[in-house]
Amino acid sequence: MPTQSVSTHDVVVAQGPYAPGHLGELTQLIPFDMVDQALAETRKTQARLRDLPSRVVVYLLLAACLFPELGYPGVWTKLTAALSTIRPATPTAGALCQARHRVGTTPLRWLFDLLRAPAAPAIRWRGLLVCAIDGTTMTVPDSPANLTTYRKHRCNHGGSGYPQIRLTALVACGTRTILDAVFGTTDLGELTYAPQLARSLRAGMILLADRNFAARDLITTLAATGAHILVRLKNGRALPVLARYPDGSYLSVLGATTVRVIDAEVAITTSAGRRTGLYRLATTLLDHHHYPAADLVTLYHQRWEIETTYLELKSTILGGRVLRARTPAGVVQEVYALLITYHLLRTLMADATSTRSRMCPDRASFTVALHAARDQLVLAASVIADTSISLVGAIGRLVLANLMPDRRVRTAPRVVKRAISKYNAKGTVDRTT
């Protein structure tokens, strides 16, 4: 008889109907007592014990963000895959829908407000926490309920087939952890949402922003928080020259804010050739000795980290899919769940890379972390932390074992890299190439 080997692992989860409430190893970053407190603070704890306690529903919403291709019954199957000996409940799709409606949006928002923060090993530039602000849009189902709140995007060449929401976020550039976010209808622009994020700015931070945020009133509001600003201006925007400095920058004013303006020509050489671009930056860092113009131009490149954050949210996690929720309240619930789940993954990655001396968090692969988190959830592994505390669990070990090379110099032009459609469209727009 051939020799056989058996490999098993112990599954340690909550008791009874609470057993399916977990996120695998990510549960250690959002433990049971934290979720219970969120439910208690928002008065969403169930009145009686059910097959779907409110705590379990919160974890279901978070787990759904790891499996955007599945419906909620499919996500439930993932949560209970390793719990066969416990014999968890098998709720219907209707029961899962009612449970999500019962929990509502407030516990998710409470959890997001609690968790949003830079990771512990935050990356700083000359003692300042580098963060960036920017906006994006996300698509939601084309349902009658959603259309009462959200609009379809219109443009000269047609429009979106789905209604959209606008998300404006504040991100720590070094770790891509989320510091704050607001979202809502696309009837309002980024400049309308941005002042709400001032609540998360403070002294000891420097905020990077693109040209769309260089409005005088907004800069005044953001600078009043004590945070420093480094914002790009339109090249043709004329500001008064009050004094010139040896590094080529000059003192000026932007509305009620005193700024230093830097004009720079940036040239990069890659395998695809050489590219140059003109940049005009304004900053509240007025000391040209401590903050030379060339260093600030180099720092501004970090603004692209928030673009990568949106790429990871919309492409790596969602795979370009439309959100699930078919009601405005459900959309709010789902977006908060997505932001929380992304933030947990980024925090875990930052914790892992912090154990290696002088390792840049950019070398951690988000795709590796995402797939590892999915695997740990299906296995219901490391749900409850051991008595010995470690920053590196199974997900972190996989991240460290599959580090990406140092970032190379490259450009990313905003072009469609594949055909939008294989069919010809009406009019002169070619959507097939």
C-alpha positions as a Markdown table, in Angstrom:
| # | Residue | x | y | z |
|---|---|---|---|---|
| 1 | Met | 0.0 | 0.0 | 0.0 |
| 2 | Pro | 1.6 | 3.4 | -1.0 |
| 3 | Thr | 2.5 | 5.8 | 1.7 |
| 4 | Gln | 0.1 | 8.6 | 2.1 |
| 5 | Ser | 0.4 | 12.0 | 3.8 |
| 6 | Val | -2.3 | 14.2 | 5.2 |
| 7 | Ser | -2.0 | 17.9 | 5.8 |
| 8 | Thr | -4.5 | 19.7 | 7.9 |
| 9 | His | -4.9 | 23.0 | 9.7 |
| 10 | Asp | -7.0 | 23.9 | 12.7 |
| 11 | Val | -9.9 | 26.3 | 12.0 |
| 12 | Val | -10.5 | 28.6 | 14.9 |
| 13 | Val | -13.5 | 30.9 | 14.5 |
| 14 | Ala | -16.3 | 32.4 | 16.5 |
| 15 | Gln | -18.9 | 30.1 | 18.0 |
| 16 | Gly | -22.4 | 29.2 | 16.7 |
| 17 | Pro | -24.1 | 31.5 | 14.1 |
| 18 | Tyr | -21.1 | 33.9 | 14.4 |
| 19 | Ala | -18.7 | 31.4 | 12.8 |
| 20 | Pro | -19.1 | 32.7 | 9.2 |
| 21 | Gly | -18.2 | 36.2 | 10.4 |
| 22 | His | -14.5 | 36.5 | 9.4 |
| 23 | Leu | -12.1 | 37.7 | 6.8 |
| 24 | Gly | -9.4 | 35.1 | 7.2 |
| 25 | Glu | -6.2 | 36.6 | 8.3 |
| 26 | Leu | -7.5 | 40.1 | 7.7 |
| 27 | Thr | -9.8 | 39.6 | 10.7 |
| 28 | Gln | -6.8 | 40.4 | 12.9 |
| 29 | Leu | -6.9 | 44.0 | 11.6 |
| 30 | Ile | -10.7 | 44.3 | 12.1 |
| 31 | Pro | -11.4 | 41.9 | 15.0 |
| 32 | Phe | -14.8 | 40.8 | 16.4 |
| 33 | Asp | -14.9 | 43.4 | 19.2 |
| 34 | Met | -14.2 | 46.3 | 16.8 |
| 35 | Val | -17.2 | 45.2 | 14.6 |
| 36 | Asp | -19.4 | 44.7 | 17.7 |
| 37 | Gln | -18.5 | 48.2 | 18.9 |
| 38 | Ala | -19.4 | 49.7 | 15.5 |
| 39 | Leu | -22.8 | 47.9 | 15.6 |
| 40 | Ala | -23.4 | 49.0 | 19.2 |
| 41 | Glu | -22.4 | 52.6 | 18.6 |
| 42 | Thr | -24.7 | 52.8 | 15.5 |
| 43 | Arg | -27.5 | 50.8 | 17.2 |
| 44 | Lys | -27.4 | 48.1 | 14.6 |
| 45 | Thr | -26.9 | 45.1 | 16.8 |
| 46 | Gln | -29.6 | 42.5 | 16.2 |
| 47 | Ala | -32.5 | 42.5 | 18.7 |
| 48 | Arg | -32.5 | 38.7 | 18.8 |
| 49 | Leu | -29.9 | 36.1 | 17.7 |
| 50 | Arg | -30.5 | 35.0 | 14.2 |
| 51 | Asp | -28.8 | 32.8 | 11.6 |
| 52 | Leu | -27.4 | 36.0 | 10.2 |
| 53 | Pro | -26.2 | 38.1 | 13.2 |
| 54 | Ser | -25.3 | 41.7 | 12.3 |
| 55 | Arg | -21.6 | 41.0 | 12.9 |
| 56 | Val | -21.6 | 38.3 | 10.3 |
| 57 | Val | -23.3 | 40.6 | 7.8 |
| 58 | Val | -20.6 | 43.2 | 8.2 |
| 59 | Tyr | -17.9 | 40.6 | 7.4 |
| 60 | Leu | -20.0 | 39.4 | 4.5 |
| 61 | Leu | -20.0 | 42.9 | 3.0 |
| 62 | Leu | -16.2 | 43.2 | 3.5 |
| 63 | Ala | -15.6 | 39.7 | 2.1 |
| 64 | Ala | -17.7 | 40.5 | -1.0 |
| 65 | Cys | -15.1 | 43.1 | -1.9 |
| 66 | Leu | -12.5 | 40.3 | -2.3 |
| 67 | Phe | -14.8 | 38.4 | -4.7 |
| 68 | Pro | -16.4 | 41.0 | -6.9 |
| 69 | Glu | -17.2 | 38.4 | -9.5 |
| 70 | Leu | -19.6 | 36.5 | -7.1 |
| 71 | Gly | -23.0 | 37.3 | -5.9 |
| 72 | Tyr | -23.6 | 37.3 | -2.1 |
| 73 | Pro | -24.6 | 33.6 | -2.0 |
| 74 | Gly | -21.3 | 32.8 | -3.7 |
| 75 | Val | -19.4 | 35.0 | -1.2 |
| 76 | Trp | -21.2 | 33.1 | 1.7 |
| 77 | Thr | -20.0 | 29.8 | 0.2 |
| 78 | Lys | -16.4 | 31.2 | 0.4 |
| 79 | Leu | -16.9 | 32.2 | 4.0 |
| 80 | Thr | -18.2 | 28.8 | 5.0 |
| 81 | Ala | -16.0 | 26.6 | 2.8 |
| 82 | Ala | -13.7 | 25.5 | 5.7 |
| 83 | Leu | -16.6 | 25.3 | 8.3 |
| 84 | Ser | -18.2 | 22.1 | 7.2 |
| 85 | Thr | -17.8 | 20.5 | 10.6 |
| 86 | Ile | -19.7 | 23.4 | 12.2 |
| 87 | Arg | -22.6 | 23.1 | 9.7 |
| 88 | Pro | -23.3 | 26.9 | 9.3 |
| 89 | Ala | -26.6 | 28.2 | 8.0 |
| 90 | Thr | -27.3 | 28.3 | 4.3 |
| 91 | Pro | -29.3 | 31.5 | 3.9 |
| 92 | Thr | -31.1 | 32.3 | 0.6 |
| 93 | Ala | -30.2 | 35.3 | -1.5 |
| 94 | Gly | -33.4 | 37.0 | -0.2 |
| 95 | Ala | -32.3 | 36.5 | 3.4 |
| 96 | Leu | -28.8 | 37.9 | 2.6 |
| 97 | Cys | -30.5 | 40.9 | 1.0 |
| 98 | Gln | -32.7 | 41.6 | 4.0 |
| 99 | Ala | -29.8 | 41.2 | 6.4 |
| 100 | Arg | -27.7 | 43.8 | 4.4 |
| 101 | His | -30.6 | 46.2 | 4.5 |
| 102 | Arg | -31.1 | 45.7 | 8.2 |
| 103 | Val | -27.4 | 46.5 | 9.0 |
| 104 | Gly | -27.5 | 49.6 | 6.8 |
| 105 | Thr | -24.6 | 52.0 | 6.1 |
| 106 | Thr | -23.8 | 53.5 | 9.4 |
| 107 | Pro | -21.6 | 50.6 | 10.9 |
| 108 | Leu | -19.5 | 50.6 | 7.7 |
| 109 | Arg | -19.0 | 54.4 | 7.9 |
| 110 | Trp | -18.1 | 54.1 | 11.6 |
| 111 | Leu | -15.5 | 51.4 | 10.9 |
| 112 | Phe | -14.0 | 53.4 | 8.0 |
| 113 | Asp | -13.7 | 56.5 | 10.2 |
| 114 | Leu | -12.0 | 54.4 | 12.9 |
| 115 | Leu | -9.6 | 52.7 | 10.6 |
| 116 | Arg | -8.6 | 55.4 | 8.1 |
| 117 | Ala | -5.1 | 56.6 | 9.0 |
| 118 | Pro | -1.5 | 56.3 | 7.7 |
| 119 | Ala | 0.1 | 52.9 | 8.3 |
| 120 | Ala | 2.3 | 52.7 | 11.4 |
| 121 | Pro | 5.6 | 52.8 | 9.4 |
| 122 | Ala | 4.5 | 55.9 | 7.4 |
| 123 | Ile | 6.9 | 57.2 | 4.9 |
| 124 | Arg | 8.0 | 60.8 | 5.4 |
| 125 | Trp | 9.8 | 63.4 | 3.3 |
| 126 | Arg | 12.0 | 65.7 | 5.5 |
| 127 | Gly | 9.7 | 65.0 | 8.5 |
| 128 | Leu | 6.5 | 65.6 | 6.5 |
| 129 | Leu | 3.9 | 62.9 | 5.8 |
| 130 | Val | 3.4 | 63.0 | 2.0 |
| 131 | Cys | -0.2 | 62.6 | 0.9 |
| 132 | Ala | -2.2 | 63.3 | -2.3 |
| 133 | Ile | -5.7 | 64.3 | -3.1 |
| 134 | Asp | -7.6 | 63.4 | -6.3 |
| 135 | Gly | -10.9 | 62.2 | -7.6 |
| 136 | Thr | -12.3 | 59.4 | -9.7 |
| 137 | Thr | -15.6 | 58.0 | -10.8 |
| 138 | Met | -17.1 | 54.5 | -10.3 |
| 139 | Thr | -20.0 | 52.9 | -12.1 |
| 140 | Val | -23.1 | 51.5 | -10.4 |
| 141 | Pro | -25.9 | 49.3 | -11.7 |
| 142 | Asp | -28.4 | 50.9 | -14.1 |
| 143 | Ser | -31.4 | 50.4 | -11.8 |
| 144 | Pro | -34.4 | 52.6 | -11.4 |
| 145 | Ala | -33.5 | 53.2 | -7.7 |
| 146 | Asn | -29.9 | 54.2 | -8.5 |
| 147 | Leu | -31.1 | 56.6 | -11.3 |
| 148 | Thr | -33.0 | 58.6 | -8.7 |
| 149 | Thr | -29.7 | 59.7 | -7.2 |
| 150 | Tyr | -26.8 | 59.0 | -9.7 |
| 151 | Arg | -26.5 | 60.2 | -13.2 |
| 152 | Lys | -25.1 | 58.7 | -16.4 |
| 153 | His | -22.0 | 60.6 | -17.8 |
| 154 | Arg | -22.6 | 62.5 | -21.0 |
| 155 | Cys | -20.1 | 63.8 | -23.4 |
| 156 | Asn | -19.7 | 64.8 | -27.1 |
| 157 | His | -19.0 | 61.2 | -28.2 |
| 158 | Gly | -21.9 | 59.5 | -26.4 |
| 159 | Gly | -22.0 | 58.7 | -22.7 |
| 160 | Ser | -21.7 | 56.0 | -20.1 |
| 161 | Gly | -24.2 | 53.1 | -20.1 |
| 162 | Tyr | -24.2 | 53.1 | -16.3 |
| 163 | Pro | -24.8 | 55.8 | -13.7 |
| 164 | Gln | -21.7 | 56.9 | -11.8 |
| 165 | Ile | -20.5 | 58.1 | -8.4 |
| 166 | Arg | -17.7 | 60.5 | -7.8 |
| 167 | Leu | -15.1 | 59.5 | -5.2 |
| 168 | Thr | -12.5 | 62.0 | -3.8 |
| 169 | Ala | -9.9 | 60.6 | -1.5 |
| 170 | Leu | -6.8 | 61.6 | 0.5 |
| 171 | Val | -4.1 | 58.9 | 0.4 |
| 172 | Ala | -0.7 | 58.5 | 2.1 |
| 173 | Cys | 1.7 | 58.3 | -0.8 |
| 174 | Gly | 4.3 | 56.1 | 0.8 |
| 175 | Thr | 2.0 | 53.2 | 1.7 |
| 176 | Arg | -1.2 | 54.1 | -0.3 |
| 177 | Thr | -3.3 | 53.8 | 2.8 |
| 178 | Ile | -6.4 | 55.8 | 2.8 |
| 179 | Leu | -6.5 | 58.8 | 5.1 |
| 180 | Asp | -10.0 | 60.0 | 4.2 |
| 181 | Ala | -12.6 | 59.8 | 1.4 |
| 182 | Val | -15.9 | 61.3 | 0.4 |
| 183 | Phe | -18.2 | 60.3 | -2.4 |
| 184 | Gly | -21.6 | 61.0 | -3.9 |
| 185 | Thr | -23.3 | 62.1 | -7.1 |
| 186 | Thr | -21.3 | 63.3 | -10.1 |
| 187 | Asp | -23.5 | 66.4 | -10.2 |
| 188 | Leu | -20.9 | 67.8 | -7.8 |
| 189 | Gly | -17.2 | 68.1 | -8.8 |
| 190 | Glu | -14.0 | 67.4 | -7.1 |
| 191 | Leu | -13.6 | 71.0 | -5.9 |
| 192 | Thr | -17.0 | 70.6 | -4.1 |
| 193 | Tyr | -16.0 | 67.4 | -2.3 |
| 194 | Ala | -12.4 | 68.4 | -1.6 |
| 195 | Pro | -13.0 | 70.8 | 1.3 |
| 196 | Gln | -14.6 | 68.0 | 3.3 |
| 197 | Leu | -11.2 | 66.3 | 3.4 |
| 198 | Ala | -9.6 | 69.2 | 5.2 |
| 199 | Arg | -10.7 | 67.6 | 8.4 |
| 200 | Ser | -7.9 | 65.0 | 8.0 |
| 201 | Leu | -5.1 | 67.4 | 7.2 |
| 202 | Arg | -2.9 | 68.8 | 10.0 |
| 203 | Ala | 0.6 | 70.3 | 10.6 |
| 204 | Gly | 3.3 | 67.8 | 9.7 |
| 205 | Met | 1.8 | 66.9 | 6.4 |
| 206 | Ile | 2.4 | 68.0 | 2.8 |
| 207 | Leu | -0.4 | 67.6 | 0.3 |
| 208 | Leu | 0.2 | 67.0 | -3.4 |
| 209 | Ala | -2.5 | 68.0 | -5.9 |
| 210 | Asp | -3.0 | 68.3 | -9.6 |
| 211 | Arg | -4.1 | 71.4 | -11.6 |
| 212 | Asn | -7.8 | 70.9 | -11.0 |
| 213 | Phe | -7.3 | 71.6 | -7.2 |
| 214 | Ala | -5.4 | 74.9 | -7.7 |
| 215 | Ala | -8.5 | 77.0 | -6.9 |
| 216 | Arg | -7.8 | 80.0 | -4.6 |
| 217 | Asp | -10.5 | 79.4 | -2.1 |
| 218 | Leu | -9.7 | 75.7 | -1.8 |
| 219 | Ile | -6.0 | 76.3 | -1.3 |
| 220 | Thr | -6.8 | 78.8 | 1.4 |
| 221 | Thr | -9.0 | 76.2 | 3.1 |
| 222 | Leu | -6.5 | 73.4 | 2.9 |
| 223 | Ala | -3.5 | 75.6 | 4.0 |
| 224 | Ala | -5.5 | 76.8 | 7.0 |
| 225 | Thr | -5.2 | 73.2 | 8.5 |
| 226 | Gly | -1.5 | 73.7 | 9.0 |
| 227 | Ala | -0.6 | 71.2 | 6.3 |
| 228 | His | 1.8 | 72.3 | 3.6 |
| 229 | Ile | 0.6 | 72.3 | -0.1 |
| 230 | Leu | 2.4 | 71.4 | -3.3 |
| 231 | Val | 0.0 | 71.9 | -6.2 |
| 232 | Arg | 0.5 | 72.0 | -9.9 |
| 233 | Leu | -0.7 | 75.1 | -11.8 |
| 234 | Lys | -1.7 | 75.6 | -15.4 |
| 235 | Asn | 1.4 | 76.7 | -17.3 |
| 236 | Gly | -0.4 | 79.8 | -18.6 |
| 237 | Arg | -1.5 | 81.0 | -15.1 |
| 238 | Ala | 0.2 | 84.2 | -14.3 |
| 239 | Leu | 1.0 | 85.0 | -10.6 |
| 240 | Pro | 2.7 | 88.2 | -9.3 |
| 241 | Val | 6.5 | 88.0 | -8.7 |
| 242 | Leu | 7.2 | 89.4 | -5.3 |
| 243 | Ala | 10.8 | 88.1 | -4.9 |
| 244 | Arg | 13.1 | 85.8 | -6.7 |
| 245 | Tyr | 15.3 | 83.1 | -5.2 |
| 246 | Pro | 18.6 | 81.6 | -6.3 |
| 247 | Asp | 17.1 | 78.3 | -7.1 |
| 248 | Gly | 14.9 | 79.9 | -9.8 |
| 249 | Ser | 11.7 | 79.9 | -7.8 |
| 250 | Tyr | 9.9 | 83.1 | -6.8 |
| 251 | Leu | 7.6 | 84.3 | -4.0 |
| 252 | Ser | 4.0 | 85.0 | -5.0 |
| 253 | Val | 0.4 | 84.9 | -3.7 |
| 254 | Leu | -2.4 | 82.5 | -4.6 |
| 255 | Gly | -5.6 | 84.2 | -3.4 |
| 256 | Ala | -5.0 | 84.8 | 0.3 |
| 257 | Thr | -2.1 | 82.3 | 0.5 |
| 258 | Thr | 1.5 | 83.2 | 0.2 |
| 259 | Val | 3.2 | 80.6 | -2.0 |
| 260 | Arg | 6.5 | 79.9 | -3.8 |
| 261 | Val | 6.2 | 79.2 | -7.5 |
| 262 | Ile | 8.5 | 76.8 | -9.3 |
| 263 | Asp | 8.8 | 76.6 | -13.1 |
| 264 | Ala | 10.5 | 73.4 | -14.3 |
| 265 | Glu | 11.1 | 71.5 | -17.5 |
| 266 | Val | 11.1 | 67.8 | -16.7 |
| 267 | Ala | 12.8 | 65.4 | -19.1 |
| 268 | Ile | 12.9 | 61.6 | -18.8 |
| 269 | Thr | 14.5 | 59.0 | -21.0 |
| 270 | Thr | 13.0 | 55.5 | -21.1 |
| 271 | Ser | 13.2 | 52.5 | -23.5 |
| 272 | Ala | 10.4 | 54.2 | -25.5 |
| 273 | Gly | 12.5 | 57.4 | -26.0 |
| 274 | Arg | 12.8 | 60.8 | -24.4 |
| 275 | Arg | 9.9 | 62.9 | -23.2 |
| 276 | Thr | 9.8 | 66.4 | -21.8 |
| 277 | Gly | 7.1 | 68.4 | -20.0 |
| 278 | Leu | 6.7 | 71.8 | -18.5 |
| 279 | Tyr | 5.5 | 72.0 | -14.9 |
| 280 | Arg | 4.5 | 75.1 | -12.9 |
| 281 | Leu | 4.2 | 74.2 | -9.2 |
| 282 | Ala | 3.1 | 76.3 | -6.2 |
| 283 | Thr | 4.0 | 75.5 | -2.6 |
| 284 | Thr | 3.6 | 76.9 | 0.9 |
| 285 | Leu | 7.1 | 75.7 | 1.7 |
| 286 | Leu | 8.7 | 79.1 | 1.4 |
| 287 | Asp | 12.2 | 78.4 | 2.6 |
| 288 | His | 14.3 | 77.8 | -0.5 |
| 289 | His | 17.3 | 76.7 | 1.5 |
| 290 | His | 15.6 | 73.8 | 3.3 |
| 291 | Tyr | 13.3 | 72.9 | 0.4 |
| 292 | Pro | 15.2 | 73.5 | -2.9 |
| 293 | Ala | 13.1 | 73.8 | -6.1 |
| 294 | Ala | 14.6 | 70.7 | -7.7 |
| 295 | Asp | 13.7 | 68.5 | -4.6 |
| 296 | Leu | 10.1 | 69.7 | -4.7 |
| 297 | Val | 9.8 | 68.9 | -8.4 |
| 298 | Thr | 11.1 | 65.4 | -7.6 |
| 299 | Leu | 8.7 | 65.1 | -4.7 |
| 300 | Tyr | 5.7 | 66.0 | -6.9 |
| 301 | His | 6.2 | 62.8 | -8.8 |
| 302 | Gln | 4.8 | 61.0 | -5.8 |
| 303 | Arg | 1.3 | 62.5 | -6.6 |
| 304 | Trp | 0.9 | 59.6 | -9.0 |
| 305 | Glu | 0.6 | 57.2 | -6.1 |
| 306 | Ile | -3.1 | 58.1 | -5.7 |
| 307 | Glu | -3.6 | 57.3 | -9.4 |
| 308 | Thr | -2.2 | 53.8 | -8.7 |
| 309 | Thr | -4.5 | 53.6 | -5.7 |
| 310 | Tyr | -7.5 | 54.1 | -7.9 |
| 311 | Leu | -6.1 | 51.6 | -10.4 |
| 312 | Glu | -5.8 | 49.0 | -7.6 |
| 313 | Leu | -9.4 | 49.7 | -6.5 |
| 314 | Lys | -11.1 | 49.8 | -9.9 |
| 315 | Ser | -9.0 | 47.4 | -11.9 |
| 316 | Thr | -7.1 | 45.0 | -9.6 |
| 317 | Ile | -9.9 | 44.4 | -7.1 |
| 318 | Leu | -13.0 | 45.1 | -9.2 |
| 319 | Gly | -11.6 | 44.1 | -12.5 |
| 320 | Gly | -13.4 | 47.0 | -14.1 |
| 321 | Arg | -16.8 | 45.6 | -13.0 |
| 322 | Val | -19.8 | 47.7 | -12.0 |
| 323 | Leu | -20.6 | 47.7 | -8.3 |
| 324 | Arg | -23.3 | 45.3 | -7.1 |
| 325 | Ala | -25.7 | 47.6 | -5.2 |
| 326 | Arg | -29.0 | 48.4 | -6.9 |
| 327 | Thr | -30.1 | 51.1 | -4.4 |
| 328 | Pro | -28.4 | 54.3 | -3.4 |
| 329 | Ala | -28.1 | 53.2 | 0.3 |
| 330 | Gly | -26.6 | 49.9 | -0.9 |
| 331 | Val | -24.1 | 51.8 | -3.0 |
| 332 | Val | -22.9 | 53.8 | 0.0 |
| 333 | Gln | -22.7 | 50.6 | 2.0 |
| 334 | Glu | -20.6 | 48.9 | -0.7 |
| 335 | Val | -18.2 | 51.8 | -1.3 |
| 336 | Tyr | -17.4 | 52.0 | 2.4 |
| 337 | Ala | -16.8 | 48.2 | 2.5 |
| 338 | Leu | -14.5 | 48.5 | -0.5 |
| 339 | Leu | -12.5 | 51.4 | 1.0 |
| 340 | Ile | -12.1 | 49.4 | 4.3 |
| 341 | Thr | -11.0 | 46.2 | 2.6 |
| 342 | Tyr | -8.5 | 48.1 | 0.4 |
| 343 | His | -7.1 | 49.9 | 3.5 |
| 344 | Leu | -6.8 | 46.6 | 5.4 |
| 345 | Leu | -4.7 | 45.1 | 2.6 |
| 346 | Arg | -2.5 | 48.1 | 2.3 |
| 347 | Thr | -2.0 | 48.3 | 6.0 |
| 348 | Leu | -1.0 | 44.6 | 6.1 |
| 349 | Met | 1.5 | 45.1 | 3.2 |
| 350 | Ala | 3.0 | 48.1 | 4.9 |
| 351 | Asp | 3.4 | 46.1 | 8.1 |
| 352 | Ala | 5.2 | 43.3 | 6.2 |
| 353 | Thr | 7.7 | 45.6 | 4.4 |
| 354 | Ser | 8.4 | 47.5 | 7.6 |
| 355 | Thr | 10.2 | 44.3 | 8.9 |
| 356 | Arg | 12.9 | 44.7 | 6.2 |
| 357 | Ser | 15.4 | 47.4 | 6.7 |
| 358 | Arg | 15.1 | 50.3 | 4.2 |
| 359 | Met | 12.6 | 48.5 | 2.1 |
| 360 | Cys | 10.3 | 50.7 | 0.0 |
| 361 | Pro | 6.6 | 49.6 | 0.3 |
| 362 | Asp | 6.3 | 50.1 | -3.5 |
| 363 | Arg | 8.1 | 46.7 | -3.9 |
| 364 | Ala | 5.1 | 44.9 | -2.3 |
| 365 | Ser | 2.8 | 43.4 | -4.9 |
| 366 | Phe | -0.9 | 44.3 | -4.3 |
| 367 | Thr | -2.0 | 41.5 | -6.6 |
| 368 | Val | -0.1 | 39.0 | -4.5 |
| 369 | Ala | -1.6 | 40.3 | -1.3 |
| 370 | Leu | -5.1 | 40.3 | -2.7 |
| 371 | His | -4.9 | 36.7 | -3.9 |
| 372 | Ala | -3.3 | 35.6 | -0.6 |
| 373 | Ala | -6.1 | 37.3 | 1.3 |
| 374 | Arg | -8.7 | 35.5 | -0.7 |
| 375 | Asp | -7.0 | 32.1 | -0.1 |
| 376 | Gln | -6.8 | 32.8 | 3.7 |
| 377 | Leu | -10.5 | 33.7 | 3.8 |
| 378 | Val | -11.5 | 30.5 | 2.0 |
| 379 | Leu | -9.4 | 28.5 | 4.5 |
| 380 | Ala | -10.7 | 30.5 | 7.4 |
| 381 | Ala | -7.0 | 30.7 | 8.5 |
| 382 | Ser | -5.5 | 32.9 | 11.2 |
| 383 | Val | -8.9 | 34.4 | 12.0 |
| 384 | Ile | -7.9 | 34.8 | 15.7 |
| 385 | Ala | -4.4 | 36.0 | 16.4 |
| 386 | Asp | -1.9 | 33.8 | 18.3 |
| 387 | Thr | -0.7 | 34.8 | 21.7 |
| 388 | Ser | 2.6 | 35.8 | 20.1 |
| 389 | Ile | 2.2 | 39.0 | 18.1 |
| 390 | Ser | 3.9 | 39.2 | 14.6 |
| 391 | Leu | 3.6 | 41.8 | 11.9 |
| 392 | Val | 4.1 | 39.1 | 9.2 |
| 393 | Gly | 1.5 | 36.4 | 8.8 |
| 394 | Ala | 0.8 | 34.1 | 5.8 |
| 395 | Ile | -0.1 | 37.0 | 3.6 |
| 396 | Gly | 2.9 | 39.1 | 4.6 |
| 397 | Arg | 5.2 | 36.1 | 4.0 |
| 398 | Leu | 3.9 | 35.7 | 0.5 |
| 399 | Val | 4.3 | 39.4 | -0.2 |
| 400 | Leu | 7.9 | 39.3 | 1.0 |
| 401 | Ala | 8.6 | 36.2 | -1.0 |
| 402 | Asn | 7.4 | 37.8 | -4.2 |
| 403 | Leu | 8.8 | 41.3 | -4.1 |
| 404 | Met | 8.7 | 43.4 | -7.2 |
| 405 | Pro | 11.9 | 44.9 | -8.5 |
| 406 | Asp | 12.7 | 48.6 | -7.8 |
| 407 | Arg | 10.5 | 50.9 | -9.9 |
| 408 | Arg | 12.0 | 51.7 | -13.2 |
| 409 | Val | 11.7 | 55.0 | -15.1 |
| 410 | Arg | 8.7 | 54.8 | -17.4 |
| 411 | Thr | 5.8 | 56.8 | -18.6 |
| 412 | Ala | 2.1 | 55.9 | -18.8 |
| 413 | Pro | 0.2 | 57.9 | -21.4 |
| 414 | Arg | -3.5 | 58.1 | -21.0 |
| 415 | Val | -4.6 | 56.0 | -24.0 |
| 416 | Val | -7.0 | 53.1 | -24.6 |
| 417 | Lys | -4.7 | 50.1 | -24.9 |
| 418 | Arg | -7.4 | 47.8 | -26.4 |
| 419 | Ala | -10.5 | 48.3 | -28.5 |
| 420 | Ile | -13.6 | 49.5 | -26.7 |
| 421 | Ser | -15.8 | 47.5 | -29.0 |
| 422 | Lys | -15.5 | 45.1 | -31.9 |
| 423 | Tyr | -18.5 | 46.8 | -33.6 |
| 424 | Asn | -18.6 | 50.0 | -35.6 |
| 425 | Ala | -20.4 | 52.9 | -33.9 |
| 426 | Lys | -22.6 | 55.5 | -35.4 |
| 427 | Gly | -20.9 | 58.7 | -36.4 |
| 428 | Thr | -17.2 | 59.3 | -37.0 |
| 429 | Val | -15.8 | 57.8 | -33.8 |
| 430 | Asp | -13.7 | 54.6 | -34.4 |
| 431 | Arg | -14.2 | 52.3 | -31.3 |
| 432 | Thr | -12.6 | 49.3 | -32.9 |
| 433 | Thr | -9.0 | 50.3 | -32.8 |
